[in-house]
Amino acid sequence: MSVPDATAASFDGKQFVRTLTTSPGVYRMLDARDEPLYVGKAGNLKKRVGSYFLKPALQPRIAAMVAQIAHIEVTLTRTEGEALLLEAQLIKSLKPRYNILLRDDKSYPYIFLSAAEVGGKLRGGDFPQSESYPRIAFHRGARTGKGEYFGPYPSAWAVRESLDLMQKLFRVRQCEDSYFRNRSRPCLQYQIGRCSAPCVGLISADEYRKSVRHAAMFLHGKGGDVVEELGAAMEEASEALEFEKAARLRDQIATLKRLHAQVHVQGASADLDALACRIESGIACVSVLFFRNGVNLGSRDFFPRLPTAADEGEVLAAFVAQYYLDRPVPSELLFSHAPDDAEVLAAALAGQSGHPVEIKTRVRSGRAHFVELARKNAQAALAARLASQQTIHERFESLRELLQLGDTPQRLECFDISHTLGEATVASCVIYGPQGPIKSAYRRFNIAGIEPGDDYAAMRQALERRYKRLQAGEGVLPDILLIDGGKGQVAQALEVLADLGISGVLVLGIAKGPERRSGHESLIRGDNGKTLWPGPDSPALHLLDAVRDEAHRFAITGHRQRREKSREKSRLEEIAGVGARRRSALLKHFGGISGVAAAGIDELAQVNGVSRELAAKIYSTFHG
């Protein structure tokens, strides 16, 4: 249902409400350009939407939103729970200006235990294809591989810590299948006691499967059952007079008991998340403590966008609906503040996950401790965020005073060039605002068609490509254009802007000081040619140094990636007798250029179309 061809000035909200049904559903408020203003859900659409137009007084921010409405679209649902899930999906996809929005949409890391069968070479023959040697590994992204996924974990660090633990306890392999297939001797992981070397047959398939099963049990929170099984195996080994094996199992049991005691949390259910919210100075922080199988996986802090006046309960409800929309939902959620629609939220999450979900706000004992810990985390994270933003704001104000500008700059762009003796030249562009780096707006430019090592030409090409797009309306012009360099680079920037007819942008060069010491840089203004020396104590110079260093980091990263890609590609291309078909066969067989480089002559000769003579030539190219 919608009111098309309307303008904000002519939209009659009261008349629109009269046509609405009392069914549950989702409403979308749009402005005259069809940009989404707000997405909301309702158990009774007529009553909820009517509250925006029939109330005598609204909060100023809500009134400002209502004044921009050009039309409203409505989608009916069967239940309020369905409306809640649809609302969360639309908020994540449309990103309306006035909604509470979870901005961290990065995929979360998991531990992946494969179920694939892997064949490979042994010194005494081949592995039977029916034998399975699963790997345990870090995983992020779509969960399409055959196997079991444990998580999600709050951070990559938590996953790597757990994988390190798995290696110590169960010695399950973590190497890629292409690496596993082509081993002829044990790798370093075996030498330091972190892998049982199934690649070369130093452990039987049955023993390896037992290790994998124990690792899976431990990740499922069944460490006690693992200890019992290992204890029984130790007794059997002792009775069979296999004292070396019994001693090894004894040590494994002792390590397992110690580590299980460290990570297991008393009072935590199998799956539980504790969430706390704190709002201050218009910024909201949600801190989440993750517990899976009674094990504390750590915490993570989120800063959802908070465009309207909302309380902590509203923020938590919006956060949970969006966060768990495409992630596994624990059976228990502990909230620091009660949302208005906790029952509807719990029912919607239960329907999505296929198991009961409880939302609790009044808890005691251990659970109360978890919620209080989440509160403290949220408070500390928010304090750090506010302090950081205040520091950036003060630096921008200092820059305004230093440059004697009428208004505080709102957008600062910086360019830098990186190459190795002219090879694989890359230019970077980073953007900062009063809120900090705007990483979604960062850009890199692969420079081509210039004399190698000509930084002036590289800078000119990057500036032209960047500002032609901005001039065409593909972005926002900066208030200050920061160039890493002296008067020559500044002149290049001024010339490019003049050629494109761009005005109103202050070009500022930052040149290294004596002996390249940080804090002693000079600033060259492009508008009047004056040179400024802010000094090492200047907050403005601290800001410019940080922006320049970020541009330098971003450029070097891009340059290294381009250089390595170019070199790896060319090393195969420069080998006589290795054409496109053989290159493709080699890369496919070994899983990439690194696999080709690590392979021996015998392994290379096994690739279809590669003779032993050509294999030796390929080997010598990579190894000299």
C-alpha positions as CSV (number, residue, x, y, z in Angstrom):
1,M,0.0,0.0,0.0
2,S,1.5,3.4,-0.9
3,V,0.7,6.9,-1.8
4,P,2.7,7.6,-5.0
5,D,3.4,10.9,-6.7
6,A,3.2,12.8,-3.5
7,T,5.4,15.4,-2.0
8,A,6.3,15.9,1.6
9,A,4.3,19.2,1.7
10,S,1.1,17.6,0.3
11,F,1.2,14.2,2.2
12,D,-1.9,13.9,4.4
13,G,-0.9,11.6,7.2
14,K,-4.3,11.6,8.9
15,Q,-6.1,10.7,5.6
16,F,-3.6,7.9,5.0
17,V,-4.1,6.5,8.5
18,R,-7.9,6.2,7.8
19,T,-7.1,3.7,5.0
20,L,-4.9,1.5,7.1
21,T,-5.8,-1.9,8.5
22,T,-5.4,-3.0,12.1
23,S,-3.4,-6.1,11.0
24,P,0.3,-6.6,12.0
25,G,2.9,-5.5,9.5
26,V,5.8,-3.2,8.6
27,Y,5.7,0.4,7.4
28,R,8.3,2.3,5.4
29,M,8.4,6.1,5.5
30,L,10.0,7.6,2.4
31,D,10.9,11.2,1.4
32,A,10.2,13.0,-1.9
33,R,13.3,11.3,-3.5
34,D,12.1,7.8,-2.4
35,E,14.9,7.6,0.1
36,P,14.0,5.6,3.3
37,L,13.5,7.7,6.4
38,Y,12.3,5.1,8.8
39,V,11.2,1.4,8.9
40,G,9.0,0.2,11.7
41,K,6.9,-2.8,12.7
42,A,3.5,-2.9,14.4
43,G,1.0,-5.3,15.8
44,N,-1.7,-2.9,14.8
45,L,-0.6,-0.8,11.8
46,K,-3.5,1.7,12.1
47,K,-2.7,2.5,15.7
48,R,1.0,2.6,15.4
49,V,1.2,4.7,12.2
50,G,-1.6,6.9,13.5
51,S,0.6,7.9,16.6
52,Y,2.8,9.9,14.2
53,F,0.0,12.1,13.0
54,L,-2.7,12.1,15.7
55,K,-0.6,13.0,18.7
56,P,-0.7,16.7,19.7
57,A,3.0,16.9,20.2
58,L,6.0,14.9,19.1
59,Q,9.7,15.0,20.0
60,P,11.6,17.5,17.9
61,R,13.6,14.9,16.0
62,I,10.5,12.7,15.3
63,A,8.6,15.8,14.2
64,A,11.5,16.7,11.8
65,M,11.3,13.2,10.3
66,V,7.5,13.3,9.9
67,A,7.8,16.7,8.1
68,Q,9.9,15.0,5.4
69,I,7.5,12.1,4.7
70,A,6.3,12.1,1.1
71,H,4.6,8.7,1.2
72,I,4.4,5.5,3.3
73,E,4.5,1.9,2.1
74,V,3.0,-0.9,4.1
75,T,3.6,-4.7,4.0
76,L,1.2,-6.9,6.0
77,T,2.4,-10.0,7.9
78,R,0.6,-12.8,9.6
79,T,2.0,-12.1,13.1
80,E,3.9,-9.4,14.9
81,G,6.9,-11.8,15.2
82,E,7.0,-12.0,11.4
83,A,6.8,-8.2,11.2
84,L,9.8,-7.9,13.6
85,L,12.0,-10.1,11.5
86,L,11.0,-8.3,8.3
87,E,11.7,-5.0,9.9
88,A,15.2,-6.2,10.9
89,Q,15.9,-7.3,7.3
90,L,14.7,-4.0,5.8
91,I,16.7,-1.9,8.2
92,K,19.9,-3.9,7.3
93,S,19.2,-3.6,3.6
94,L,17.8,-0.1,3.3
95,K,19.7,1.6,6.2
96,P,17.0,4.2,6.9
97,R,18.2,7.6,8.3
98,Y,16.2,7.6,11.5
99,N,16.5,3.9,12.5
100,I,18.8,2.4,15.1
101,L,21.2,0.6,12.8
102,L,23.8,-2.0,13.6
103,R,26.7,-0.9,11.4
104,D,29.1,-3.8,12.1
105,D,27.9,-6.3,9.4
106,K,31.2,-8.2,9.0
107,S,31.0,-12.0,9.0
108,Y,32.1,-13.6,12.3
109,P,34.8,-16.2,12.6
110,Y,34.1,-19.9,13.2
111,I,36.2,-23.0,13.9
112,F,35.6,-25.4,11.0
113,L,36.1,-29.2,11.4
114,S,36.1,-30.7,7.9
115,A,34.5,-33.9,6.9
116,A,36.1,-34.2,3.5
117,E,38.1,-37.2,2.5
118,V,41.7,-36.4,1.5
119,G,44.0,-38.7,-0.4
120,G,47.7,-38.2,-0.5
121,K,51.2,-39.8,-1.0
122,L,53.0,-41.9,1.5
123,R,56.6,-43.0,1.2
124,G,55.3,-46.5,1.2
125,G,52.3,-46.0,-1.1
126,D,49.0,-44.1,-1.2
127,F,46.4,-43.5,1.4
128,P,43.2,-45.6,0.7
129,Q,40.6,-43.1,-0.5
130,S,38.1,-44.3,2.1
131,E,40.3,-43.0,4.9
132,S,39.4,-39.6,6.2
133,Y,41.8,-37.1,7.7
134,P,39.7,-34.0,8.6
135,R,41.4,-30.7,9.3
136,I,40.4,-28.1,11.9
137,A,40.8,-24.5,10.8
138,F,39.8,-20.8,11.1
139,H,36.8,-20.0,8.9
140,R,35.1,-16.7,8.0
141,G,32.4,-16.3,5.4
142,A,29.7,-18.5,3.9
143,R,29.4,-21.9,5.6
144,T,29.2,-24.1,2.5
145,G,32.0,-26.6,3.2
146,K,31.2,-30.1,4.3
147,G,31.9,-30.4,8.0
148,E,30.9,-28.8,11.3
149,Y,31.1,-25.2,12.3
150,F,31.7,-24.1,15.9
151,G,30.9,-20.5,16.9
152,P,30.5,-17.8,16.0
153,Y,33.4,-16.4,18.1
154,P,33.5,-12.7,19.1
155,S,36.9,-12.2,17.4
156,A,39.6,-13.8,15.3
157,W,41.8,-13.8,18.3
158,A,39.4,-16.0,20.2
159,V,39.3,-18.5,17.3
160,R,43.1,-18.6,17.0
161,E,43.4,-19.1,20.8
162,S,41.1,-22.0,20.6
163,L,42.9,-23.5,17.6
164,D,46.2,-23.2,19.5
165,L,44.5,-25.1,22.3
166,M,43.3,-27.8,19.9
167,Q,46.8,-28.3,18.5
168,K,48.3,-28.8,22.0
169,L,45.6,-31.2,23.1
170,F,44.6,-33.3,20.1
171,R,47.3,-32.7,17.5
172,V,44.8,-32.5,14.6
173,R,46.1,-31.0,11.4
174,Q,45.3,-27.5,10.3
175,C,47.1,-27.4,7.0
176,E,45.4,-26.9,3.6
177,D,44.5,-30.0,1.6
178,S,46.9,-29.1,-1.2
179,Y,49.7,-28.9,1.3
180,F,48.7,-32.1,3.0
181,R,48.6,-34.1,-0.2
182,N,52.1,-33.2,-1.3
183,R,54.1,-33.8,1.9
184,S,56.9,-36.3,1.8
185,R,58.1,-35.7,5.3
186,P,56.6,-34.3,8.5
187,C,56.4,-30.5,8.8
188,L,57.5,-28.3,11.7
189,Q,54.1,-28.7,13.4
190,Y,54.9,-32.3,14.0
191,Q,58.4,-31.5,15.2
192,I,57.1,-29.2,18.0
193,G,54.3,-31.6,19.0
194,R,51.3,-29.9,17.5
195,C,50.4,-32.3,14.8
196,S,50.4,-36.1,14.5
197,A,51.7,-36.1,10.9
198,P,48.8,-38.1,9.2
199,C,50.2,-36.8,5.9
200,V,53.1,-39.3,6.1
201,G,51.3,-42.0,8.0
202,L,52.8,-41.5,11.4
203,I,49.4,-42.1,12.9
204,S,46.8,-44.7,11.9
205,A,43.4,-43.6,10.5
206,D,41.6,-45.0,13.5
207,E,43.8,-43.2,16.0
208,Y,43.5,-40.0,14.0
209,R,39.7,-40.2,14.0
210,K,39.7,-40.7,17.7
211,S,41.6,-37.4,18.1
212,V,39.2,-35.6,15.8
213,R,36.2,-37.0,17.7
214,H,37.7,-35.8,21.0
215,A,38.4,-32.4,19.6
216,A,34.8,-32.1,18.5
217,M,33.6,-33.3,21.9
218,F,35.7,-30.6,23.6
219,L,34.3,-27.9,21.3
220,H,30.8,-29.1,22.2
221,G,31.6,-28.6,25.9
222,K,32.0,-32.3,26.7
223,G,35.5,-32.0,28.1
224,G,34.6,-34.2,31.0
225,D,33.5,-37.1,28.7
226,V,36.8,-36.7,26.8
227,V,38.7,-37.1,30.1
228,E,36.8,-40.2,31.0
229,E,37.6,-41.8,27.6
230,L,41.2,-40.9,27.8
231,G,41.4,-42.3,31.3
232,A,40.0,-45.6,30.2
233,A,42.5,-45.7,27.3
234,M,45.3,-45.0,29.8
235,E,44.2,-47.9,32.0
236,E,44.2,-50.2,29.0
237,A,47.6,-49.1,27.9
238,S,49.0,-49.6,31.4
239,E,47.5,-53.1,31.6
240,A,49.0,-53.9,28.2
241,L,52.4,-52.7,29.5
242,E,52.4,-49.9,27.0
243,F,53.8,-47.5,29.5
244,E,55.0,-44.8,27.1
245,K,51.5,-44.5,25.6
246,A,50.0,-44.5,29.1
247,A,52.3,-41.7,30.2
248,R,51.4,-39.7,27.1
249,L,47.7,-40.1,27.8
250,R,48.3,-39.2,31.5
251,D,49.9,-35.9,30.4
252,Q,47.1,-35.2,28.0
253,I,44.5,-35.7,30.7
254,A,46.3,-33.4,33.1
255,T,46.5,-30.7,30.5
256,L,42.9,-31.1,29.5
257,K,41.7,-30.9,33.1
258,R,43.7,-27.8,33.7
259,L,42.5,-26.0,30.5
260,H,38.9,-27.1,31.0
261,A,38.9,-25.6,34.5
262,Q,40.2,-22.3,33.1
263,V,37.6,-21.8,30.4
264,H,34.5,-23.4,31.9
265,V,32.3,-20.9,33.6
266,Q,30.2,-22.0,36.6
267,G,26.6,-20.9,36.3
268,A,26.6,-20.5,32.5
269,S,24.1,-22.6,30.5
270,A,25.1,-24.4,27.3
271,D,24.4,-21.4,25.2
272,L,24.0,-17.9,26.7
273,D,24.7,-14.3,25.7
274,A,24.7,-11.4,28.2
275,L,23.9,-8.0,26.6
276,A,24.2,-4.6,28.2
277,C,23.6,-1.1,26.7
278,R,24.8,2.3,27.8
279,I,23.9,5.6,26.1
280,E,25.8,8.9,26.6
281,S,26.2,12.0,24.6
282,G,24.1,10.7,21.8
283,I,26.2,7.5,21.4
284,A,25.1,4.0,22.2
285,C,27.3,1.1,23.1
286,V,26.1,-2.5,23.3
287,S,28.5,-5.0,24.9
288,V,27.9,-8.8,24.4
289,L,29.4,-11.6,26.4
290,F,29.3,-14.9,24.6
291,F,29.0,-18.3,26.3
292,R,28.8,-21.5,24.4
293,N,28.7,-25.0,26.0
294,G,29.5,-23.4,29.3
295,V,32.7,-21.8,27.9
296,N,33.3,-18.1,27.9
297,L,34.3,-17.1,24.4
298,G,34.9,-13.5,25.3
299,S,33.1,-10.2,24.5
300,R,32.6,-7.7,21.8
301,D,31.4,-4.1,21.7
302,F,29.1,-2.5,19.1
303,F,28.2,1.1,18.5
304,P,24.8,1.1,16.6
305,R,23.8,4.3,14.9
306,L,21.4,6.2,17.2
307,P,19.6,8.9,15.1
308,T,16.5,9.3,17.3
309,A,16.0,9.6,21.1
310,A,15.9,6.0,22.2
311,D,16.3,4.3,25.5
312,E,18.5,1.3,26.3
313,G,15.7,-1.2,26.0
314,E,14.8,0.0,22.5
315,V,18.5,-0.2,21.4
316,L,18.9,-3.7,22.8
317,A,15.7,-4.9,21.0
318,A,16.8,-3.3,17.7
319,F,20.3,-4.7,18.1
320,V,19.2,-8.3,18.8
321,A,16.7,-8.3,15.9
322,Q,19.4,-7.3,13.5
323,Y,22.4,-9.1,15.0
324,Y,20.8,-12.6,15.3
325,L,19.0,-12.3,11.9
326,D,21.6,-14.3,10.1
327,R,23.5,-15.9,13.1
328,P,22.9,-18.8,15.4
329,V,20.7,-17.7,18.4
330,P,21.6,-19.0,21.9
331,S,18.9,-20.5,24.0
332,E,19.2,-17.7,26.6
333,L,19.6,-13.9,26.3
334,L,20.3,-11.8,29.4
335,F,19.4,-8.1,29.0
336,S,20.6,-5.2,31.2
337,H,17.4,-3.3,30.3
338,A,13.9,-4.6,29.5
339,P,12.6,-4.0,26.0
340,D,8.9,-3.3,25.5
341,D,8.3,-6.3,23.2
342,A,10.5,-9.0,24.8
343,E,7.9,-11.7,24.3
344,V,7.4,-11.0,20.6
345,L,11.2,-10.8,20.2
346,A,11.7,-14.1,21.9
347,A,9.0,-15.8,19.9
348,A,10.4,-14.4,16.6
349,L,13.9,-15.6,17.4
350,A,12.6,-19.0,18.5
351,G,10.7,-19.4,15.2
352,Q,13.8,-18.4,13.2
353,S,16.3,-20.7,15.1
354,G,14.0,-23.7,15.6
355,H,14.5,-23.9,19.4
356,P,13.1,-22.1,22.4
357,V,14.7,-18.7,23.2
358,E,14.4,-17.0,26.6
359,I,14.9,-13.3,27.1
360,K,15.6,-12.5,30.8
361,T,16.1,-9.1,32.5
362,R,15.7,-10.0,36.1
363,V,18.4,-12.5,37.0
364,R,20.3,-13.5,40.1
365,S,23.6,-15.1,41.2
366,G,26.0,-16.0,38.4
367,R,23.7,-14.6,35.6
368,A,23.5,-11.3,37.4
369,H,27.3,-11.3,37.5
370,F,27.4,-11.8,33.7
371,V,25.0,-8.9,33.1
372,E,27.0,-6.6,35.5
373,L,30.2,-7.6,33.7
374,A,28.6,-6.7,30.3
375,R,27.5,-3.3,31.8
376,K,31.1,-2.6,32.9
377,N,32.4,-3.5,29.4
378,A,29.8,-1.2,27.8
379,Q,30.7,1.6,30.1
380,A,34.4,1.3,29.5
381,A,34.1,1.0,25.8
382,L,31.8,4.0,25.5
383,A,34.1,6.1,27.7
384,A,37.0,5.1,25.4
385,R,35.0,6.0,22.3
386,L,33.9,9.4,23.7
387,A,37.5,10.2,24.7
388,S,38.7,9.3,21.3
389,Q,36.1,11.4,19.5
390,Q,36.8,14.3,21.8
391,T,40.5,14.1,21.0
392,I,39.8,14.1,17.3
393,H,37.4,17.0,17.7
394,E,40.0,19.0,19.5
395,R,42.5,18.3,16.8
396,F,40.2,19.5,14.1
397,E,39.5,22.6,16.1
398,S,43.3,23.2,16.5
399,L,43.7,22.7,12.7
400,R,41.0,25.4,12.1
401,E,42.9,27.8,14.4
402,L,46.2,27.0,12.8
403,L,45.0,27.7,9.3
404,Q,42.8,30.6,10.4
405,L,39.6,29.1,8.8
406,G,36.1,30.4,9.5
407,D,34.6,26.9,10.0
408,T,35.9,23.7,11.3
409,P,36.9,21.4,8.4
410,Q,34.5,18.5,8.0
411,R,36.4,16.4,5.4
412,L,40.1,15.9,4.9
413,E,41.6,13.8,2.1
414,C,45.2,12.8,1.9
415,F,47.1,11.2,-1.0
416,D,50.3,9.1,-1.0
417,I,52.4,7.2,-3.6
418,S,54.1,3.9,-3.0
419,H,56.4,1.8,-5.3
420,T,59.6,-0.2,-5.4
421,L,62.1,1.4,-7.8
422,G,59.1,2.4,-10.0
423,E,57.5,-1.1,-10.0
424,A,53.8,-1.6,-9.3
425,T,53.1,2.1,-8.4
426,V,50.0,2.6,-6.3
427,A,48.4,5.8,-5.0
428,S,46.2,5.9,-1.9
429,C,43.5,8.3,-0.9
430,V,42.2,8.3,2.7
431,I,39.5,10.4,4.2
432,Y,39.0,11.7,7.7
433,G,36.2,13.6,9.4
434,P,35.5,14.9,12.9
435,Q,34.4,11.4,13.8
436,G,37.6,9.8,12.6
437,P,38.6,7.9,9.5
438,I,35.9,7.2,6.9
439,K,37.2,3.9,5.8
440,S,34.3,3.1,3.4
441,A,35.4,6.1,1.3
442,Y,39.1,5.0,1.0
443,R,40.4,4.5,-2.5
444,R,43.5,3.1,-4.3
445,F,44.7,3.8,-7.8
446,N,46.9,1.5,-9.8
447,I,49.2,3.9,-11.7
448,A,50.2,3.1,-15.3
449,G,51.5,4.8,-18.3
450,I,54.2,7.0,-16.6
451,E,57.9,6.9,-16.3
452,P,58.9,4.5,-13.5
453,G,59.7,6.4,-10.3
454,D,58.1,9.7,-11.4
455,D,56.2,10.6,-8.3
456,Y,55.0,13.9,-9.7
457,A,53.3,12.1,-12.7
458,A,51.9,9.4,-10.4
459,M,50.4,12.0,-8.1
460,R,48.9,14.0,-11.0
461,Q,47.3,10.8,-12.4
462,A,45.8,9.9,-9.0
463,L,44.4,13.4,-8.5
464,E,42.9,13.6,-12.0
465,R,41.2,10.2,-11.6
466,R,39.9,11.1,-8.2
467,Y,38.6,14.6,-8.8
468,K,37.1,13.9,-12.2
469,R,34.8,11.5,-10.5
470,L,34.0,14.0,-7.7
471,Q,33.4,16.6,-10.3
472,A,30.9,14.3,-12.0
473,G,28.9,14.0,-8.7
474,E,30.2,10.6,-7.6
475,G,31.3,11.9,-4.1
476,V,31.9,14.9,-1.9
477,L,34.7,17.4,-2.3
478,P,37.0,17.7,0.7
479,D,37.6,20.9,2.6
480,I,41.3,20.2,2.8
481,L,43.4,18.2,0.3
482,L,46.5,17.0,2.2
483,I,49.5,16.1,0.0
484,D,52.5,14.1,1.4
485,G,55.3,16.3,-0.1
486,G,56.6,19.8,-0.5
487,K,56.0,22.6,-3.0
488,G,56.4,20.4,-6.1
489,Q,53.6,18.1,-5.1
490,V,51.4,21.0,-4.0
491,A,51.9,22.6,-7.4
492,Q,50.8,19.4,-9.1
493,A,47.6,19.3,-7.0
494,L,46.8,23.0,-7.7
495,E,47.3,22.5,-11.4
496,V,45.0,19.5,-11.5
497,L,42.2,21.3,-9.6
498,A,42.6,24.3,-11.8
499,D,42.4,22.2,-15.0
500,L,39.2,20.6,-13.7
501,G,37.7,23.9,-12.6
502,I,37.5,22.9,-9.0
503,S,37.6,25.7,-6.4
504,G,37.0,26.0,-2.6
505,V,39.5,23.2,-1.7
506,L,42.5,24.2,0.4
507,V,45.6,22.3,-0.8
508,L,48.0,21.6,2.1
509,G,51.4,20.0,1.7
510,I,53.1,18.3,4.6
511,A,56.9,18.1,4.2
512,K,59.3,16.1,6.4
513,G,61.4,18.1,8.8
514,P,65.2,18.0,9.5
515,E,66.5,14.5,9.7
516,R,62.9,13.3,8.9
517,R,62.0,13.7,12.6
518,S,58.3,13.3,13.4
519,G,56.8,16.4,14.9
520,H,59.1,18.8,13.0
521,E,57.2,18.8,9.7
522,S,56.4,22.0,7.8
523,L,53.0,22.8,6.2
524,I,52.8,24.5,2.8
525,R,49.6,26.3,2.0
526,G,48.5,26.1,-1.6
527,D,46.4,29.3,-1.5
528,N,49.1,31.7,-0.5
529,G,52.3,29.7,-0.6
530,K,53.1,30.3,3.0
531,T,55.0,27.8,5.1
532,L,53.9,27.0,8.7
533,W,55.9,25.2,11.4
534,P,53.3,24.0,14.0
535,G,55.8,22.3,16.3
536,P,55.8,18.9,17.9
537,D,53.2,19.9,20.6
538,S,50.5,21.0,18.0
539,P,47.3,18.9,18.1
540,A,46.7,20.0,14.5
541,L,50.0,18.5,13.4
542,H,49.2,15.3,15.4
543,L,46.1,15.0,13.3
544,L,47.9,15.6,10.0
545,D,50.6,13.2,10.9
546,A,48.0,10.5,11.7
547,V,46.2,11.1,8.4
548,R,49.5,11.0,6.4
549,D,50.6,7.9,8.1
550,E,47.3,6.2,7.4
551,A,47.6,7.2,3.7
552,H,51.2,5.8,3.7
553,R,50.0,2.5,5.3
554,F,47.1,2.2,2.8
555,A,49.4,2.9,-0.2
556,I,52.1,0.4,0.9
557,T,49.6,-2.4,1.5
558,G,48.2,-1.9,-2.0
559,H,51.6,-1.7,-3.6
560,R,52.8,-4.9,-1.9
561,Q,49.7,-6.7,-3.0
562,R,50.0,-5.5,-6.6
563,R,53.8,-6.2,-6.7
564,E,53.4,-9.8,-5.4
565,K,50.6,-10.6,-7.7
566,S,52.6,-9.3,-10.6
567,R,55.7,-11.2,-9.7
568,E,54.0,-14.5,-9.0
569,K,52.2,-14.3,-12.3
570,S,55.3,-13.5,-14.3
571,R,57.5,-16.2,-12.7
572,L,55.4,-18.9,-14.4
573,E,55.0,-17.0,-17.6
574,E,58.7,-16.5,-18.0
575,I,59.4,-20.3,-18.1
576,A,59.8,-21.6,-21.6
577,G,57.4,-24.4,-22.3
578,V,54.8,-23.4,-19.7
579,G,51.9,-22.0,-21.7
580,A,48.5,-21.0,-20.5
581,R,47.2,-24.5,-20.4
582,R,50.1,-25.9,-18.3
583,R,50.0,-22.8,-16.0
584,S,46.3,-23.5,-15.4
585,A,47.0,-27.2,-14.7
586,L,49.8,-26.4,-12.3
587,L,47.8,-23.8,-10.4
588,K,44.8,-26.0,-10.2
589,H,46.8,-29.0,-9.0
590,F,48.7,-27.2,-6.3
591,G,46.0,-24.7,-5.3
592,G,48.0,-21.6,-6.2
593,I,51.4,-20.2,-6.9
594,S,52.7,-20.9,-3.4
595,G,51.8,-24.6,-3.8
596,V,53.8,-24.7,-7.1
597,A,56.8,-23.0,-5.4
598,A,56.7,-25.5,-2.5
599,A,56.5,-28.6,-4.7
600,G,59.4,-30.8,-5.5
601,I,60.4,-32.1,-8.9
602,D,58.6,-35.4,-8.5
603,E,55.4,-33.7,-7.5
604,L,55.6,-31.3,-10.4
605,A,56.2,-34.1,-12.8
606,Q,52.9,-35.7,-11.8
607,V,50.9,-32.8,-13.3
608,N,49.4,-33.7,-16.6
609,G,51.5,-32.3,-19.5
610,V,54.6,-31.6,-17.4
611,S,57.6,-33.8,-18.2
612,R,60.4,-34.4,-15.7
613,E,62.7,-32.1,-17.6
614,L,60.1,-29.3,-17.5
615,A,59.5,-30.0,-13.8
616,A,63.2,-29.5,-13.1
617,K,63.1,-26.2,-15.0
618,I,60.1,-25.0,-13.0
619,Y,61.7,-26.1,-9.7
620,S,64.9,-24.2,-10.6
621,T,63.0,-21.1,-11.4
622,F,61.6,-20.9,-7.9
623,H,64.7,-22.3,-6.0
624,G,67.7,-21.3,-8.1
